[in-house]
């Protein structure tokens, strides 16, 4: 499943980079928690991967 490398920080509008690593053979799966860290305010964001729409 494709998970973005970056997201936009909800608090400051800065760029957040993914700090979680995907499993080499499986990638990210629904239910996995993916962590991001903002380069500007240093907030951490945890996103739960959901099923892709059919």
CHARMM internal coordinates of N, CA and C (Angstrom, degrees):
IC EDIT
DIST 1 N 1 CA 1.4306
DIST 1 CA 1 C 1.5306
ANGL 1 N 1 CA 1 C 108.13
DIST 1 C 2 N 1.3247
ANGL 1 CA 1 C 2 N 117.11
DIHE 1 N 1 CA 1 C 2 N 134.81
DIST 2 N 2 CA 1.4559
ANGL 1 C 2 N 2 CA 121.75
DIHE 1 CA 1 C 2 N 2 CA 179.98
DIST 2 CA 2 C 1.5196
ANGL 2 N 2 CA 2 C 110.62
DIHE 1 C 2 N 2 CA 2 C -78.19
DIST 2 C 3 N 1.3263
ANGL 2 CA 2 C 3 N 116.03
DIHE 2 N 2 CA 2 C 3 N 128.85
DIST 3 N 3 CA 1.4559
ANGL 2 C 3 N 3 CA 123.33
DIHE 2 CA 2 C 3 N 3 CA 176.53
DIST 3 CA 3 C 1.5266
ANGL 3 N 3 CA 3 C 106.38
DIHE 2 C 3 N 3 CA 3 C -125.80
DIST 3 C 4 N 1.3394
ANGL 3 CA 3 C 4 N 118.27
DIHE 3 N 3 CA 3 C 4 N 131.28
DIST 4 N 4 CA 1.4670
ANGL 3 C 4 N 4 CA 119.48
DIHE 3 CA 3 C 4 N 4 CA -175.73
DIST 4 CA 4 C 1.5289
ANGL 4 N 4 CA 4 C 112.79
DIHE 3 C 4 N 4 CA 4 C -64.53
DIST 4 C 5 N 1.3419
ANGL 4 CA 4 C 5 N 116.05
DIHE 4 N 4 CA 4 C 5 N 147.83
DIST 5 N 5 CA 1.4631
ANGL 4 C 5 N 5 CA 122.68
DIHE 4 CA 4 C 5 N 5 CA 176.32
DIST 5 CA 5 C 1.5194
ANGL 5 N 5 CA 5 C 110.70
DIHE 4 C 5 N 5 CA 5 C -72.83
DIST 5 C 6 N 1.3492
ANGL 5 CA 5 C 6 N 116.11
DIHE 5 N 5 CA 5 C 6 N -30.45
DIST 6 N 6 CA 1.4566
ANGL 5 C 6 N 6 CA 120.53
DIHE 5 CA 5 C 6 N 6 CA -177.76
DIST 6 CA 6 C 1.5337
ANGL 6 N 6 CA 6 C 110.38
DIHE 5 C 6 N 6 CA 6 C -134.31
DIST 6 C 7 N 1.3310
ANGL 6 CA 6 C 7 N 114.91
DIHE 6 N 6 CA 6 C 7 N 152.95
DIST 7 N 7 CA 1.4656
ANGL 6 C 7 N 7 CA 122.62
DIHE 6 CA 6 C 7 N 7 CA 171.69
DIST 7 CA 7 C 1.5287
ANGL 7 N 7 CA 7 C 106.90
DIHE 6 C 7 N 7 CA 7 C -137.42
DIST 7 C 8 N 1.3206
ANGL 7 CA 7 C 8 N 117.17
DIHE 7 N 7 CA 7 C 8 N 170.22
DIST 8 N 8 CA 1.4553
ANGL 7 C 8 N 8 CA 121.95
DIHE 7 CA 7 C 8 N 8 CA 177.07
DIST 8 CA 8 C 1.5305
ANGL 8 N 8 CA 8 C 109.14
DIHE 7 C 8 N 8 CA 8 C -96.78
DIST 8 C 9 N 1.3215
ANGL 8 CA 8 C 9 N 116.55
DIHE 8 N 8 CA 8 C 9 N 133.35
DIST 9 N 9 CA 1.4591
ANGL 8 C 9 N 9 CA 122.70
DIHE 8 CA 8 C 9 N 9 CA -179.67
DIST 9 CA 9 C 1.5276
ANGL 9 N 9 CA 9 C 109.77
DIHE 8 C 9 N 9 CA 9 C -67.54
DIST 9 C 10 N 1.3143
ANGL 9 CA 9 C 10 N 115.99
DIHE 9 N 9 CA 9 C 10 N 130.19
DIST 10 N 10 CA 1.4540
ANGL 9 C 10 N 10 CA 121.45
DIHE 9 CA 9 C 10 N 10 CA 179.85
DIST 10 CA 10 C 1.5296
ANGL 10 N 10 CA 10 C 110.71
DIHE 9 C 10 N 10 CA 10 C -70.31
DIST 10 C 11 N 1.3259
ANGL 10 CA 10 C 11 N 117.57
DIHE 10 N 10 CA 10 C 11 N -32.10
DIST 11 N 11 CA 1.4618
ANGL 10 C 11 N 11 CA 120.89
DIHE 10 CA 10 C 11 N 11 CA -176.43
DIST 11 CA 11 C 1.5262
ANGL 11 N 11 CA 11 C 113.55
DIHE 10 C 11 N 11 CA 11 C -77.00
DIST 11 C 12 N 1.3432
ANGL 11 CA 11 C 12 N 117.66
DIHE 11 N 11 CA 11 C 12 N -47.65
DIST 12 N 12 CA 1.4635
ANGL 11 C 12 N 12 CA 119.39
DIHE 11 CA 11 C 12 N 12 CA -172.36
DIST 12 CA 12 C 1.5261
ANGL 12 N 12 CA 12 C 114.47
DIHE 11 C 12 N 12 CA 12 C -119.04
DIST 12 C 13 N 1.3221
ANGL 12 CA 12 C 13 N 118.18
DIHE 12 N 12 CA 12 C 13 N -9.48
DIST 13 N 13 CA 1.4583
ANGL 12 C 13 N 13 CA 121.02
DIHE 12 CA 12 C 13 N 13 CA -179.06
DIST 13 CA 13 C 1.5162
ANGL 13 N 13 CA 13 C 113.88
DIHE 12 C 13 N 13 CA 13 C 83.19
DIST 13 C 14 N 1.3345
ANGL 13 CA 13 C 14 N 116.96
DIHE 13 N 13 CA 13 C 14 N 4.92
DIST 14 N 14 CA 1.4643
ANGL 13 C 14 N 14 CA 121.62
DIHE 13 CA 13 C 14 N 14 CA 179.26
DIST 14 CA 14 C 1.5222
ANGL 14 N 14 CA 14 C 111.97
DIHE 13 C 14 N 14 CA 14 C -77.10
DIST 14 C 15 N 1.3129
ANGL 14 CA 14 C 15 N 114.87
DIHE 14 N 14 CA 14 C 15 N 176.99
DIST 15 N 15 CA 1.4586
ANGL 14 C 15 N 15 CA 121.64
DIHE 14 CA 14 C 15 N 15 CA -178.99
DIST 15 CA 15 C 1.5230
ANGL 15 N 15 CA 15 C 110.15
DIHE 14 C 15 N 15 CA 15 C -90.47
DIST 15 C 16 N 1.3338
ANGL 15 CA 15 C 16 N 116.47
DIHE 15 N 15 CA 15 C 16 N 128.46
DIST 16 N 16 CA 1.4631
ANGL 15 C 16 N 16 CA 122.42
DIHE 15 CA 15 C 16 N 16 CA 176.21
DIST 16 CA 16 C 1.5195
ANGL 16 N 16 CA 16 C 108.74
DIHE 15 C 16 N 16 CA 16 C -106.39
DIST 16 C 17 N 1.3094
ANGL 16 CA 16 C 17 N 116.35
DIHE 16 N 16 CA 16 C 17 N 131.31
DIST 17 N 17 CA 1.4635
ANGL 16 C 17 N 17 CA 121.84
DIHE 16 CA 16 C 17 N 17 CA 176.76
DIST 17 CA 17 C 1.5179
ANGL 17 N 17 CA 17 C 109.85
DIHE 16 C 17 N 17 CA 17 C -103.31
DIST 17 C 18 N 1.3312
ANGL 17 CA 17 C 18 N 114.43
DIHE 17 N 17 CA 17 C 18 N 144.85
DIST 18 N 18 CA 1.4653
ANGL 17 C 18 N 18 CA 120.22
DIHE 17 CA 17 C 18 N 18 CA 179.27
DIST 18 CA 18 C 1.5233
ANGL 18 N 18 CA 18 C 109.62
DIHE 17 C 18 N 18 CA 18 C -68.11
DIST 18 C 19 N 1.3403
ANGL 18 CA 18 C 19 N 116.76
DIHE 18 N 18 CA 18 C 19 N 133.63
DIST 19 N 19 CA 1.4625
ANGL 18 C 19 N 19 CA 121.39
DIHE 18 CA 18 C 19 N 19 CA 177.14
DIST 19 CA 19 C 1.5280
ANGL 19 N 19 CA 19 C 111.64
DIHE 18 C 19 N 19 CA 19 C -113.47
DIST 19 C 20 N 1.3157
ANGL 19 CA 19 C 20 N 117.39
DIHE 19 N 19 CA 19 C 20 N -3.72
DIST 20 N 20 CA 1.4712
ANGL 19 C 20 N 20 CA 121.98
DIHE 19 CA 19 C 20 N 20 CA 176.09
DIST 20 CA 20 C 1.5249
ANGL 20 N 20 CA 20 C 109.23
DIHE 19 C 20 N 20 CA 20 C -88.24
DIST 20 C 21 N 1.3148
ANGL 20 CA 20 C 21 N 115.31
DIHE 20 N 20 CA 20 C 21 N 146.39
DIST 21 N 21 CA 1.4608
ANGL 20 C 21 N 21 CA 121.46
DIHE 20 CA 20 C 21 N 21 CA 177.25
DIST 21 CA 21 C 1.5234
ANGL 21 N 21 CA 21 C 109.18
DIHE 20 C 21 N 21 CA 21 C -105.47
DIST 21 C 22 N 1.3294
ANGL 21 CA 21 C 22 N 115.59
DIHE 21 N 21 CA 21 C 22 N 140.76
DIST 22 N 22 CA 1.4573
ANGL 21 C 22 N 22 CA 119.23
DIHE 21 CA 21 C 22 N 22 CA 178.06
DIST 22 CA 22 C 1.5202
ANGL 22 N 22 CA 22 C 110.01
DIHE 21 C 22 N 22 CA 22 C -87.77
DIST 22 C 23 N 1.3255
ANGL 22 CA 22 C 23 N 115.88
DIHE 22 N 22 CA 22 C 23 N 153.34
DIST 23 N 23 CA 1.4590
ANGL 22 C 23 N 23 CA 121.52
DIHE 22 CA 22 C 23 N 23 CA 176.31
DIST 23 CA 23 C 1.5297
ANGL 23 N 23 CA 23 C 108.60
DIHE 22 C 23 N 23 CA 23 C -63.91
DIST 23 C 24 N 1.3320
ANGL 23 CA 23 C 24 N 118.26
DIHE 23 N 23 CA 23 C 24 N 131.48
DIST 24 N 24 CA 1.4720
ANGL 23 C 24 N 24 CA 120.45
DIHE 23 CA 23 C 24 N 24 CA -175.88
DIST 24 CA 24 C 1.5336
ANGL 24 N 24 CA 24 C 114.61
DIHE 23 C 24 N 24 CA 24 C -56.92
DIST 24 C 25 N 1.3118
ANGL 24 CA 24 C 25 N 117.92
DIHE 24 N 24 CA 24 C 25 N -38.70
DIST 25 N 25 CA 1.4580
ANGL 24 C 25 N 25 CA 120.57
DIHE 24 CA 24 C 25 N 25 CA -176.13
DIST 25 CA 25 C 1.5225
ANGL 25 N 25 CA 25 C 113.48
DIHE 24 C 25 N 25 CA 25 C -94.84
DIST 25 C 26 N 1.3290
ANGL 25 CA 25 C 26 N 117.37
DIHE 25 N 25 CA 25 C 26 N -19.03
DIST 26 N 26 CA 1.4583
ANGL 25 C 26 N 26 CA 120.63
DIHE 25 CA 25 C 26 N 26 CA -173.01
DIST 26 CA 26 C 1.5144
ANGL 26 N 26 CA 26 C 114.26
DIHE 25 C 26 N 26 CA 26 C -114.43
DIST 26 C 27 N 1.3290
ANGL 26 CA 26 C 27 N 118.36
DIHE 26 N 26 CA 26 C 27 N -24.37
DIST 27 N 27 CA 1.4595
ANGL 26 C 27 N 27 CA 120.67
DIHE 26 CA 26 C 27 N 27 CA -173.84
DIST 27 CA 27 C 1.5222
ANGL 27 N 27 CA 27 C 109.88
DIHE 26 C 27 N 27 CA 27 C 70.28
DIST 27 C 28 N 1.3218
ANGL 27 CA 27 C 28 N 116.73
DIHE 27 N 27 CA 27 C 28 N -160.43
DIST 28 N 28 CA 1.4585
ANGL 27 C 28 N 28 CA 120.96
DIHE 27 CA 27 C 28 N 28 CA 176.88
DIST 28 CA 28 C 1.5182
ANGL 28 N 28 CA 28 C 109.18
DIHE 27 C 28 N 28 CA 28 C -87.70
DIST 28 C 29 N 1.3248
ANGL 28 CA 28 C 29 N 115.51
DIHE 28 N 28 CA 28 C 29 N 142.23
DIST 29 N 29 CA 1.4611
ANGL 28 C 29 N 29 CA 122.44
DIHE 28 CA 28 C 29 N 29 CA -178.82
DIST 29 CA 29 C 1.5289
ANGL 29 N 29 CA 29 C 109.25
DIHE 28 C 29 N 29 CA 29 C -118.88
DIST 29 C 30 N 1.3453
ANGL 29 CA 29 C 30 N 117.76
DIHE 29 N 29 CA 29 C 30 N 155.69
DIST 30 N 30 CA 1.4618
ANGL 29 C 30 N 30 CA 119.72
DIHE 29 CA 29 C 30 N 30 CA 175.38
DIST 30 CA 30 C 1.5304
ANGL 30 N 30 CA 30 C 110.74
DIHE 29 C 30 N 30 CA 30 C -54.17
DIST 30 C 31 N 1.3345
ANGL 30 CA 30 C 31 N 116.12
DIHE 30 N 30 CA 30 C 31 N 135.28
DIST 31 N 31 CA 1.4507
ANGL 30 C 31 N 31 CA 121.59
DIHE 30 CA 30 C 31 N 31 CA -178.16
DIST 31 CA 31 C 1.5186
ANGL 31 N 31 CA 31 C 113.60
DIHE 30 C 31 N 31 CA 31 C 97.88
DIST 31 C 32 N 1.3465
ANGL 31 CA 31 C 32 N 117.46
DIHE 31 N 31 CA 31 C 32 N -17.90
DIST 32 N 32 CA 1.4664
ANGL 31 C 32 N 32 CA 120.71
DIHE 31 CA 31 C 32 N 32 CA 177.01
DIST 32 CA 32 C 1.5242
ANGL 32 N 32 CA 32 C 109.83
DIHE 31 C 32 N 32 CA 32 C -67.27
DIST 32 C 33 N 1.3181
ANGL 32 CA 32 C 33 N 116.25
DIHE 32 N 32 CA 32 C 33 N 148.31
DIST 33 N 33 CA 1.4591
ANGL 32 C 33 N 33 CA 122.05
DIHE 32 CA 32 C 33 N 33 CA 174.89
DIST 33 CA 33 C 1.5251
ANGL 33 N 33 CA 33 C 107.64
DIHE 32 C 33 N 33 CA 33 C -102.36
DIST 33 C 34 N 1.3356
ANGL 33 CA 33 C 34 N 116.10
DIHE 33 N 33 CA 33 C 34 N 125.95
DIST 34 N 34 CA 1.4596
ANGL 33 C 34 N 34 CA 122.32
DIHE 33 CA 33 C 34 N 34 CA -179.70
DIST 34 CA 34 C 1.5231
ANGL 34 N 34 CA 34 C 107.75
DIHE 33 C 34 N 34 CA 34 C -111.85
DIST 34 C 35 N 1.3314
ANGL 34 CA 34 C 35 N 116.90
DIHE 34 N 34 CA 34 C 35 N 126.29
DIST 35 N 35 CA 1.4602
ANGL 34 C 35 N 35 CA 122.10
DIHE 34 CA 34 C 35 N 35 CA -177.13
DIST 35 CA 35 C 1.5276
ANGL 35 N 35 CA 35 C 110.74
DIHE 34 C 35 N 35 CA 35 C -100.68
DIST 35 C 36 N 1.3323
ANGL 35 CA 35 C 36 N 114.55
DIHE 35 N 35 CA 35 C 36 N 142.02
DIST 36 N 36 CA 1.4686
ANGL 35 C 36 N 36 CA 122.95
DIHE 35 CA 35 C 36 N 36 CA 176.52
DIST 36 CA 36 C 1.5188
ANGL 36 N 36 CA 36 C 108.26
DIHE 35 C 36 N 36 CA 36 C -128.49
DIST 36 C 37 N 1.3538
ANGL 36 CA 36 C 37 N 116.66
DIHE 36 N 36 CA 36 C 37 N 150.75
DIST 37 N 37 CA 1.4624
ANGL 36 C 37 N 37 CA 121.81
DIHE 36 CA 36 C 37 N 37 CA 176.49
DIST 37 CA 37 C 1.5257
ANGL 37 N 37 CA 37 C 108.42
DIHE 36 C 37 N 37 CA 37 C -126.97
DIST 37 C 38 N 1.3426
ANGL 37 CA 37 C 38 N 115.94
DIHE 37 N 37 CA 37 C 38 N 130.86
DIST 38 N 38 CA 1.4647
ANGL 37 C 38 N 38 CA 121.55
DIHE 37 CA 37 C 38 N 38 CA 179.91
DIST 38 CA 38 C 1.5214
ANGL 38 N 38 CA 38 C 109.88
DIHE 37 C 38 N 38 CA 38 C -77.94
DIST 38 C 39 N 1.3172
ANGL 38 CA 38 C 39 N 116.78
DIHE 38 N 38 CA 38 C 39 N 132.67
DIST 39 N 39 CA 1.4616
ANGL 38 C 39 N 39 CA 120.34
DIHE 38 CA 38 C 39 N 39 CA -179.62
DIST 39 CA 39 C 1.5323
ANGL 39 N 39 CA 39 C 112.15
DIHE 38 C 39 N 39 CA 39 C -76.25
DIST 39 C 40 N 1.3252
ANGL 39 CA 39 C 40 N 117.93
DIHE 39 N 39 CA 39 C 40 N -18.29
DIST 40 N 40 CA 1.4645
ANGL 39 C 40 N 40 CA 120.62
DIHE 39 CA 39 C 40 N 40 CA -177.22
DIST 40 CA 40 C 1.5316
ANGL 40 N 40 CA 40 C 112.69
DIHE 39 C 40 N 40 CA 40 C -94.50
DIST 40 C 41 N 1.3274
ANGL 40 CA 40 C 41 N 117.65
DIHE 40 N 40 CA 40 C 41 N -54.74
DIST 41 N 41 CA 1.4728
ANGL 40 C 41 N 41 CA 120.36
DIHE 40 CA 40 C 41 N 41 CA -176.78
DIST 41 CA 41 C 1.5296
ANGL 41 N 41 CA 41 C 112.52
DIHE 40 C 41 N 41 CA 41 C -102.05
DIST 41 C 42 N 1.3185
ANGL 41 CA 41 C 42 N 117.57
DIHE 41 N 41 CA 41 C 42 N -5.64
DIST 42 N 42 CA 1.4595
ANGL 41 C 42 N 42 CA 125.29
DIHE 41 CA 41 C 42 N 42 CA 176.26
DIST 42 CA 42 C 1.5350
ANGL 42 N 42 CA 42 C 112.79
DIHE 41 C 42 N 42 CA 42 C 66.61
DIST 42 C 43 N 1.3366
ANGL 42 CA 42 C 43 N 117.77
DIHE 42 N 42 CA 42 C 43 N 16.10
DIST 43 N 43 CA 1.4652
ANGL 42 C 43 N 43 CA 120.43
DIHE 42 CA 42 C 43 N 43 CA 173.85
DIST 43 CA 43 C 1.5178
ANGL 43 N 43 CA 43 C 109.63
DIHE 42 C 43 N 43 CA 43 C -67.28
DIST 43 C 44 N 1.3166
ANGL 43 CA 43 C 44 N 115.47
DIHE 43 N 43 CA 43 C 44 N 150.62
DIST 44 N 44 CA 1.4620
ANGL 43 C 44 N 44 CA 121.24
DIHE 43 CA 43 C 44 N 44 CA 175.69
DIST 44 CA 44 C 1.5246
ANGL 44 N 44 CA 44 C 108.36
DIHE 43 C 44 N 44 CA 44 C -107.63
DIST 44 C 45 N 1.3304
ANGL 44 CA 44 C 45 N 115.32
DIHE 44 N 44 CA 44 C 45 N 138.25
DIST 45 N 45 CA 1.4611
ANGL 44 C 45 N 45 CA 121.95
DIHE 44 CA 44 C 45 N 45 CA 178.72
DIST 45 CA 45 C 1.5167
ANGL 45 N 45 CA 45 C 108.21
DIHE 44 C 45 N 45 CA 45 C -124.16
DIST 45 C 46 N 1.3361
ANGL 45 CA 45 C 46 N 116.49
DIHE 45 N 45 CA 45 C 46 N 128.19
DIST 46 N 46 CA 1.4590
ANGL 45 C 46 N 46 CA 122.85
DIHE 45 CA 45 C 46 N 46 CA 176.95
DIST 46 CA 46 C 1.5196
ANGL 46 N 46 CA 46 C 108.30
DIHE 45 C 46 N 46 CA 46 C -109.55
DIST 46 C 47 N 1.3213
ANGL 46 CA 46 C 47 N 116.15
DIHE 46 N 46 CA 46 C 47 N 122.53
DIST 47 N 47 CA 1.4568
ANGL 46 C 47 N 47 CA 122.82
DIHE 46 CA 46 C 47 N 47 CA -177.76
DIST 47 CA 47 C 1.5155
ANGL 47 N 47 CA 47 C 108.86
DIHE 46 C 47 N 47 CA 47 C -115.31
DIST 47 C 48 N 1.3232
ANGL 47 CA 47 C 48 N 117.89
DIHE 47 N 47 CA 47 C 48 N 131.87
DIST 48 N 48 CA 1.4672
ANGL 47 C 48 N 48 CA 121.98
DIHE 47 CA 47 C 48 N 48 CA 176.59
DIST 48 CA 48 C 1.5272
ANGL 48 N 48 CA 48 C 108.07
DIHE 47 C 48 N 48 CA 48 C -90.30
DIST 48 C 49 N 1.3270
ANGL 48 CA 48 C 49 N 116.00
DIHE 48 N 48 CA 48 C 49 N 126.81
DIST 49 N 49 CA 1.4755
ANGL 48 C 49 N 49 CA 121.83
DIHE 48 CA 48 C 49 N 49 CA 179.25
DIST 49 CA 49 C 1.5258
ANGL 49 N 49 CA 49 C 108.45
DIHE 48 C 49 N 49 CA 49 C -72.64
DIST 49 C 50 N 1.3069
ANGL 49 CA 49 C 50 N 116.09
DIHE 49 N 49 CA 49 C 50 N 127.78
DIST 50 N 50 CA 1.4629
ANGL 49 C 50 N 50 CA 121.73
DIHE 49 CA 49 C 50 N 50 CA 178.82
DIST 50 CA 50 C 1.5207
ANGL 50 N 50 CA 50 C 110.93
DIHE 49 C 50 N 50 CA 50 C -105.32
DIST 50 C 51 N 1.3387
ANGL 50 CA 50 C 51 N 116.37
DIHE 50 N 50 CA 50 C 51 N 164.42
DIST 51 N 51 CA 1.4630
ANGL 50 C 51 N 51 CA 121.05
DIHE 50 CA 50 C 51 N 51 CA 176.48
DIST 51 CA 51 C 1.5145
ANGL 51 N 51 CA 51 C 110.15
DIHE 50 C 51 N 51 CA 51 C -60.64
DIST 51 C 52 N 1.3308
ANGL 51 CA 51 C 52 N 115.85
DIHE 51 N 51 CA 51 C 52 N 143.89
DIST 52 N 52 CA 1.4588
ANGL 51 C 52 N 52 CA 120.11
DIHE 51 CA 51 C 52 N 52 CA 174.27
DIST 52 CA 52 C 1.5143
ANGL 52 N 52 CA 52 C 109.07
DIHE 51 C 52 N 52 CA 52 C -72.92
DIST 52 C 53 N 1.3411
ANGL 52 CA 52 C 53 N 118.29
DIHE 52 N 52 CA 52 C 53 N 140.57
DIST 53 N 53 CA 1.4663
ANGL 52 C 53 N 53 CA 119.60
DIHE 52 CA 52 C 53 N 53 CA 177.15
DIST 53 CA 53 C 1.5374
ANGL 53 N 53 CA 53 C 111.01
DIHE 52 C 53 N 53 CA 53 C -63.97
DIST 53 C 54 N 1.2947
ANGL 53 CA 53 C 54 N 115.54
DIHE 53 N 53 CA 53 C 54 N 145.19
DIST 54 N 54 CA 1.4688
ANGL 53 C 54 N 54 CA 119.85
DIHE 53 CA 53 C 54 N 54 CA -178.40
DIST 54 CA 54 C 1.5017
ANGL 54 N 54 CA 54 C 112.33
DIHE 53 C 54 N 54 CA 54 C -78.02
END
COOR INIT
IC SEED 1 N 1 CA 1 C
IC BUILD
